[in-house]
């Protein structure tokens, strides 16, 4: 996940600020990167940084449809990183 955060730090400042959240989902630790803007999908990674799905965002606002239950089933929310640049 450190590589993903490093990449986010190298990009332009987003509004709202970029962030990485850790959850437990379907019995595993996952990392959620919220969408930066309207048509951009969010990203959900497993603990090995493999992309699982896009829970929301994108053109429909509903992600890619591969993990429709993420927001209902996620637990143990923890903020891992948030961009504090101004």
MDAnalysis code that builds the backbone (N, CA, C; Angstrom):
import MDAnalysis as mda
import numpy as np

u = mda.Universe.empty(258, n_residues=86, atom_resindex=np.repeat(np.arange(86), 3), trajectory=True)
u.add_TopologyAttr("name", ["N", "CA", "C"] * 86)
u.add_TopologyAttr("resid", np.arange(1, 87))
u.add_TopologyAttr("resname", ["UNK", "UNK", "UNK", "UNK", "UNK", "UNK", "UNK", "UNK", "UNK", "UNK", "UNK", "UNK", "UNK", "UNK", "UNK", "UNK", "UNK", "UNK", "UNK", "UNK", "UNK", "UNK", "UNK", "UNK", "UNK", "UNK", "UNK", "UNK", "UNK", "UNK", "UNK", "UNK", "UNK", "UNK", "UNK", "UNK", "UNK", "UNK", "UNK", "UNK", "UNK", "UNK", "UNK", "UNK", "UNK", "UNK", "UNK", "UNK", "UNK", "UNK", "UNK", "UNK", "UNK", "UNK", "UNK", "UNK", "UNK", "UNK", "UNK", "UNK", "UNK", "UNK", "UNK", "UNK", "UNK", "UNK", "UNK", "UNK", "UNK", "UNK", "UNK", "UNK", "UNK", "UNK", "UNK", "UNK", "UNK", "UNK", "UNK", "UNK", "UNK", "UNK", "UNK", "UNK", "UNK", "UNK"])
u.atoms.positions = np.array([
    [0.822, -1.189, 0.000],
    [0.000, 0.000, 0.000],
    [0.870, 1.258, 0.000],
    [2.086, 1.135, 0.495],
    [2.987, 2.295, 0.508],
    [3.250, 2.825, -0.900],
    [3.333, 1.928, -1.878],
    [3.534, 2.366, -3.267],
    [2.315, 3.145, -3.778],
    [1.123, 2.692, -3.398],
    [-0.100, 3.402, -3.812],
    [-0.129, 4.806, -3.195],
    [0.252, 4.903, -1.931],
    [0.275, 6.199, -1.253],
    [1.333, 7.091, -1.888],
    [2.481, 6.530, -2.196],
    [3.547, 7.299, -2.849],
    [3.049, 7.865, -4.180],
    [2.320, 7.052, -4.935],
    [1.764, 7.510, -6.210],
    [0.761, 8.636, -5.989],
    [-0.111, 8.491, -4.992],
    [-1.088, 9.547, -4.696],
    [-0.393, 10.852, -4.327],
    [0.704, 10.755, -3.579],
    [1.462, 11.944, -3.176],
    [2.094, 12.646, -4.373],
    [2.386, 11.894, -5.428],
    [3.026, 12.478, -6.604],
    [2.026, 13.139, -7.554],
    [0.748, 12.902, -7.336],
    [-0.290, 13.473, -8.196],
    [-0.699, 14.857, -7.701],
    [-1.441, 15.556, -8.520],
    [-1.958, 16.868, -8.115],
    [-2.858, 16.727, -6.896],
    [-2.949, 17.780, -6.132],
    [-3.813, 17.798, -4.952],
    [-5.261, 17.650, -5.406],
    [-5.971, 16.746, -4.774],
    [-7.370, 16.487, -5.121],
    [-8.296, 17.209, -4.145],
    [-9.515, 17.453, -4.581],
    [-10.526, 18.053, -3.720],
    [-11.794, 17.222, -3.861],
    [-12.138, 16.413, -2.854],
    [-11.554, 16.329, -1.523],
    [-10.183, 15.670, -1.566],
    [-9.380, 15.874, -0.506],
    [-8.035, 15.305, -0.470],
    [-8.060, 13.779, -0.611],
    [-7.043, 13.259, -1.292],
    [-6.906, 11.806, -1.446],
    [-6.733, 11.163, -0.072],
    [-7.224, 9.936, 0.061],
    [-7.094, 9.221, 1.328],
    [-7.105, 7.719, 1.076],
    [-6.610, 6.981, 2.070],
    [-6.604, 5.514, 2.028],
    [-7.198, 5.034, 3.342],
    [-8.187, 4.173, 3.241],
    [-8.893, 3.637, 4.404],
    [-8.728, 2.133, 4.462],
    [-8.571, 1.608, 5.655],
    [-8.490, 0.160, 5.854],
    [-9.801, -0.326, 6.458],
    [-10.265, -1.463, 5.973],
    [-11.482, -2.090, 6.483],
    [-11.274, -3.585, 6.555],
    [-12.223, -4.249, 7.203],
    [-12.343, -5.686, 7.073],
    [-13.581, -5.919, 6.212],
    [-13.438, -6.761, 5.201],
    [-14.522, -7.032, 4.260],
    [-14.416, -8.483, 3.813],
    [-15.489, -9.212, 3.973],
    [-15.521, -10.641, 3.611],
    [-14.366, -11.412, 4.246],
    [-14.073, -11.095, 5.499],
    [-13.062, -11.831, 6.243],
    [-11.620, -11.474, 5.939],
    [-11.407, -10.421, 5.188],
    [-10.036, -10.034, 4.876],
    [-9.821, -8.535, 5.060],
    [-8.565, -8.154, 5.255],
    [-8.209, -6.740, 5.351],
    [-8.154, -6.188, 3.931],
    [-8.808, -5.054, 3.728],
    [-8.832, -4.407, 2.418],
    [-8.519, -2.928, 2.577],
    [-8.145, -2.304, 1.468],
    [-7.813, -0.884, 1.448],
    [-8.670, -0.190, 0.397],
    [-9.330, 0.862, 0.827],
    [-10.270, 1.600, -0.023],
    [-9.711, 2.983, -0.308],
    [-9.629, 3.328, -1.592],
    [-9.224, 4.665, -2.015],
    [-10.444, 5.299, -2.667],
    [-11.063, 6.289, -1.984],
    [-12.265, 6.922, -2.516],
    [-12.017, 7.604, -3.867],
    [-13.074, 7.736, -4.630],
    [-13.000, 8.415, -5.918],
    [-12.593, 9.872, -5.724],
    [-11.793, 10.373, -6.651],
    [-11.353, 11.771, -6.577],
    [-12.405, 12.724, -7.107],
    [-13.192, 12.236, -8.015],
    [-14.204, 13.095, -8.632],
    [-15.293, 12.230, -9.245],
    [-16.265, 12.899, -9.709],
    [-17.498, 12.344, -10.256],
    [-17.366, 11.098, -11.127],
    [-16.649, 11.154, -12.222],
    [-16.615, 10.029, -13.161],
    [-15.456, 9.066, -12.920],
    [-14.697, 9.286, -11.869],
    [-13.555, 8.431, -11.571],
    [-13.985, 7.383, -10.539],
    [-13.757, 6.098, -10.811],
    [-14.159, 5.071, -9.850],
    [-13.242, 5.012, -8.628],
    [-13.804, 4.615, -7.493],
    [-13.002, 4.344, -6.305],
    [-12.280, 3.023, -6.536],
    [-11.328, 2.708, -5.649],
    [-10.549, 1.484, -5.800],
    [-10.524, 0.723, -4.484],
    [-10.717, -0.585, -4.546],
    [-10.647, -1.436, -3.370],
    [-9.598, -2.517, -3.633],
    [-8.580, -2.566, -2.750],
    [-7.472, -3.501, -2.897],
    [-7.467, -4.508, -1.760],
    [-6.952, -5.702, -2.038],
    [-6.741, -6.666, -0.966],
    [-5.424, -6.339, -0.257],
    [-5.038, -7.136, 0.730],
    [-3.845, -6.833, 1.521],
    [-2.546, -6.986, 0.728],
    [-2.616, -7.579, -0.462],
    [-1.445, -7.702, -1.340],
    [-1.455, -6.670, -2.460],
    [-2.334, -5.681, -2.325],
    [-2.476, -4.591, -3.314],
    [-2.976, -5.063, -4.672],
    [-3.742, -6.138, -4.664],
    [-4.421, -6.568, -5.886],
    [-5.788, -5.897, -5.923],
    [-6.128, -5.320, -7.054],
    [-7.415, -4.645, -7.189],
    [-8.543, -5.662, -7.119],
    [-9.482, -5.429, -6.198],
    [-10.651, -6.299, -6.048],
    [-11.792, -5.776, -6.908],
    [-12.077, -4.479, -6.766],
    [-13.215, -3.891, -7.460],
    [-13.202, -2.376, -7.302],
    [-14.204, -1.751, -7.886],
    [-14.476, -0.324, -7.704],
    [-15.873, -0.221, -7.101],
    [-15.964, -0.019, -5.767],
    [-17.267, -0.025, -5.098],
    [-18.210, 1.102, -5.513],
    [-17.656, 2.247, -5.892],
    [-18.510, 3.372, -6.288],
    [-17.741, 4.254, -7.261],
    [-18.397, 5.330, -7.682],
    [-17.784, 6.236, -8.649],
    [-17.973, 5.732, -10.065],
    [-17.248, 6.315, -10.989],
    [-17.402, 5.978, -12.401],
    [-18.599, 6.693, -12.998],
    [-18.905, 6.404, -14.242],
    [-19.977, 7.112, -14.943],
    [-21.347, 6.930, -14.297],
    [-21.600, 5.753, -13.745],
    [-22.905, 5.504, -13.134],
    [-22.945, 5.910, -11.663],
    [-21.761, 6.094, -11.061],
    [-21.688, 6.375, -9.630],
    [-21.760, 5.117, -8.783],
    [-21.954, 3.970, -9.433],
    [-22.118, 2.703, -8.723],
    [-20.924, 1.770, -8.873],
    [-19.788, 2.300, -9.323],
    [-18.595, 1.480, -9.480],
    [-18.740, 0.465, -10.594],
    [-17.992, -0.642, -10.467],
    [-18.015, -1.665, -11.513],
    [-19.002, -2.802, -11.233],
    [-19.705, -2.730, -10.099],
    [-20.717, -3.732, -9.775],
    [-20.172, -5.045, -9.233],
    [-18.858, -5.144, -9.024],
    [-18.257, -6.397, -8.568],
    [-18.305, -6.574, -7.055],
    [-18.592, -5.509, -6.321],
    [-18.667, -5.614, -4.854],
    [-19.757, -4.666, -4.338],
    [-20.959, -4.918, -4.795],
    [-22.097, -4.066, -4.461],
    [-22.372, -3.983, -2.968],
    [-21.938, -4.997, -2.202],
    [-22.224, -5.041, -0.772],
    [-21.121, -4.444, 0.099],
    [-20.091, -3.857, -0.504],
    [-18.953, -3.351, 0.265],
    [-19.372, -2.376, 1.353],
    [-20.188, -1.408, 1.019],
    [-20.555, -0.374, 1.998],
    [-21.437, -0.927, 3.120],
    [-22.164, -1.984, 2.856],
    [-22.999, -2.606, 3.881],
    [-22.217, -3.565, 4.769],
    [-21.215, -4.225, 4.211],
    [-20.508, -5.282, 4.936],
    [-19.164, -4.863, 5.527],
    [-18.636, -3.726, 5.140],
    [-17.318, -3.328, 5.645],
    [-17.387, -3.033, 7.146],
    [-16.301, -3.339, 7.857],
    [-16.208, -3.078, 9.294],
    [-14.788, -2.629, 9.622],
    [-14.601, -2.235, 10.871],
    [-13.281, -1.870, 11.409],
    [-12.587, -0.781, 10.589],
    [-13.308, 0.307, 10.363],
    [-12.764, 1.427, 9.587],
    [-11.550, 2.044, 10.274],
    [-10.513, 2.303, 9.473],
    [-9.302, 2.929, 9.999],
    [-8.682, 3.783, 8.892],
    [-8.482, 5.065, 9.182],
    [-7.813, 5.942, 8.225],
    [-6.324, 5.608, 8.239],
    [-5.784, 5.255, 7.085],
    [-4.371, 4.909, 6.955],
    [-3.547, 6.131, 6.561],
    [-4.080, 6.921, 5.631],
    [-3.362, 8.095, 5.132],
    [-4.350, 9.080, 4.521],
    [-4.065, 10.365, 4.723],
    [-4.851, 11.420, 4.083],
    [-3.887, 12.506, 3.645],
    [-4.067, 12.989, 2.432],
    [-3.204, 14.021, 1.874],
    [-3.425, 15.318, 2.644],
    [-2.370, 15.830, 3.258],
    [-2.497, 17.059, 4.046],
    [-1.872, 18.264, 3.342],
    [-1.550, 18.086, 2.051],
    [-1.001, 19.224, 1.293],
    [-2.093, 20.256, 1.069],
    [-1.681, 21.483, 0.963],
    [-2.643, 22.572, 0.690],
    [-2.356, 23.246, -0.616],
])
